Amino acid sequence: MKRLEGKKAIVTGAAQGLGAAILERLAEEGCDVAAWDIHLEQVLSTTAAVDRKTSRRVKGLQVDVTDAAAVRGAVEESVAFLGGLDVMVCNAGILIAGDSLEFDAGQWRKVIDVNLTGYFLCAREAARAMVARGGGSIIQINSKSGKKGSFKNSAYAASKFGGIGVTQSLALEFAEQGVRVNAVCPGNLLDSPLWTESLFKQYARTQGITEAEVRKKYIDQVPMKRPCAYRDVTNVVVFLASDESDYMTGQAINVTGGQEMR
């Protein structure tokens, strides 16, 4: 039996990687889904593939999550397409690492704008739609870096620590109106495009080691001795999106193989 049969969802940052995996899993579990991404062609390609595979109603939209007016309009368009909104997965995010003494202030602001302000804008517009419908579940894809500082990664960690604060604050604000707000804090998705196309290179450069040594370093930090996989994260997302978690709000759930336990 599909656990989310008939629910209506939005996933941000859904064109590739973890966002695409979340999109596909929600559709597999019975959701109709609006998929947002700043890259239009890529999100349309991803939604077409998910539509063919799952036969659910899936719509791709080009959305800049840092643009308040665009986010409000995209929620309204998505709700009109879906016929309501039960689940909002705020996955869109960026990571720019670097030595804090040399880190460009513009890059700092960009990370905060996408990861923190963008999350708030998406969550509040989702809450607006969900309150009118009588409830719903907002899920932020956070990070283990939202629980513990990250070496030469201060902007990202700051955005993720702040995201947990937003999660808890919105959970308090909307609890009596039936809107639950929770976060998922994955470990290192070492096989994702974010790592293979960007982070291995960034960390090798900033830490003065090879990309292979970067991978080994991050696996060695995990008690279970393997990287986080998409399925590890989507299992928790489905749980939080479902009625099985209807007494949970304001939580930041670790999915780290034991690397983070707080």
N, C-alpha and C positions, 0 to 999 in steps of 0.2 A: 504494500500500500504506500502511495506517495504521501510524504509527510507534510507537504505544503500545497496540496491540491487546491486549486482555485484562488490562491493568494496572488496579490499584485505587488511587484517589486521594482525598485530602481537600483542599479549598480553603477557607481561612478568609477572612472578609470578602467573601463571594461574591455578595451580593445585588445589587450594582450596580457600574458602573464597571469598573475593571481586573479586579477579582475575578470579576465575571460574564463578562468576556471570557476570562479564564483557564479558568474552568469550562467554557465552551462549546468552547474550543479543545481542551481535554483530552478532552472527550467526542467531538468530531469525529475526534480521533486514535485513538479506540478504548478510552478509559478508561470504567469505571464510576466515578461520583464522588459523594462526600458533600460537600454544600455547607453551610458554616457561616456564620452571621451573627447578630448580636444582634437584628436586625429580622426577626421570624419571617414576617410576611405577605409582605414583600418577597422574602425568600429562597425562599419556597414558590412565588411567582409566577415567579421567575427559573428555578428548577429545572423547573417545569412546562413552560416555554417551551423549555428545552434538551432536555428529554425528548422533546417533540414533534418537535423539529428533528433530533435525532441518533439517536433510538431506543435510546440507552444507558440503563442503570439509573442514575437520579439521585435522591438523597434530600436534602431540606433539613432542617437542624436549627438550632434557636435555641441559640447558645452564646456565653457571655461568656468571652473568652479570658483574662481576668485572674483567673478563678475556677479554682483548681487542681483541685478536686474535679470541677467541671463539665467541664473539659477531659478529665480522665481518663475520666469516664463517657461523654463524647461520642466519644472515640476507640474505646472498647470497643463502643459502639452502632454506630458507623460500620464498624468491622471486621466485626462480626456481619452487617451488611447487605451489605457488599461481598464478604465471604469472604476478607479479607486486606487488607494495606496495602503498596503499593509506592512511592507518591508522596505527600508532604505539602507543600503550597504554603502557606506562612505569609504571607498577604497582609493580614490585618486590621491596621488602623492608623489613627491620627488625627493631625491637625496643628493646633496652636494657636500662632499667631505673636504676637509682641508685644515692646515695648521691655523689655529685661531689667531696667531700673531699676524698672519698674512691674509686672512679670510676677507674677501670683499664684502662690504656692507650691503651692496645690492644683491649679492647671492644669498646672504643671510635673510634679507627681507623676502626674497622669492620663495625660499623654503618655508618660512613662516606663513606667507600669504597662501600658498597652495595647501600645505599640510594642516594648518591650524585655522586660519580664517576661512579657507575653502570648506573645511569640515563643518565649521559653525554655520556658514551660510546654507549648506545643503541640509544639515540637520534641522535648522529652524524652519525651513520651508517644508520639509517632510513632516515635521511636527504640526505645522499649520494645517496641512491636508489631513493628517491622522486624527487630530482633535475633532475636526468636523465629521470624521467617519466613525469616531468612537473608540479609537485606539490603534496601536500598531507597534512595530519594533524597529528601532534605529540601531544600526550596528556600525561602529567605526572599526576599520582595520588599522590598528595601532602598531606596536612593535615592542619587542623586549627592550628597546631603547627608550620606551616610555616609562620604564621601571628602574633603569640603571643607566648612568652616563656612558657615553660611547666615545672611544678614543679618536681625537681629531675629527669629531662629528658633532660639534656642539649645536649647530643650527637644527639638525635633524632631531637630536635628543630633546632640545628645547621645545620643538613643535609637537613631539609625541608626549612629553610630560604634560604640556598644555592641553593636549587632546584628551587625556584622562580627566583633567580638571573640567573641561567642557562636558565630557560624558557624565560625570557625577553631578554637575550643576543642572544640566538639562533633565537628568533622571529625577532629581528632586522637584524641578519645576513642573514636570508633566506627569508625575506618578499618579495623581488623583484623576487625571483625565485619560488614563489607560494607555499612555504612550511610554514604552520601556526603552531605555537607552543604555547600551552596553558596548564594550570594546573587546576586540580580540587582539592579543599581543603575540604574533608569531615569532618564532626563532628565525634563523637565517635560511632563506629559500635559495640555496646555493646553485640550484639548477634552473632558476628563473632567468628571464632576459635581463632583469635589473642587475643580477650578479654577473652573468656571462658576458653581457654587452657593455657593462659600465663599472660595477663595483670592484670586480677583481682587478681591473686596470687602475682604478682610483686608489685602492688600498695598497696595491703593489708599489705604486708611485709614492704615496704618502708615508708608507711604512718601510720602504727600502728593501723589499723582498720580492720574490717571484710570485706569479699568479698561482702556481701550484702550491707554494708555501703558504699563501693566503688561505687557500681552500683547506689545507691540512690544519692550519692554525684554528680556523673556525669550527671544524669538525671536532678537534681535540678538546674544545671547550664544552662540548655537549656530553653529559653523562651517558646518554643512549648511543653516542658515537655515530650519529647519522644526521644529515641536514633535515630541516623541516620540508615537508612535501605539501603540495597544494591540497591533497585530500585531507591531511591533518587539519588544515585551516577550514576547509569547506564543511567538514563534519561539525565543527563548532558553530559555524555560521548558520547551518541548517537548524541546529538545536536552538540557537538564540532567535531565529526567525519563526520557530514553531511555537505552538501553544504549550509544549513541554516545559518551556522556560518562563511561563507566565508569572512566576513569583520572583523573578530575577530582574533587577534594574540597578544601574550604577556600577556594574562590575567590569573589571578589566582582566580577562581570562588569559592566562599564559598558555601558549602552545609551543613549548621550547625544548622538549625532550629532557626536561629537568635542569636546563641551564639557568632559568630564572624561576624562583619559587616564592616570590613575595607577591 
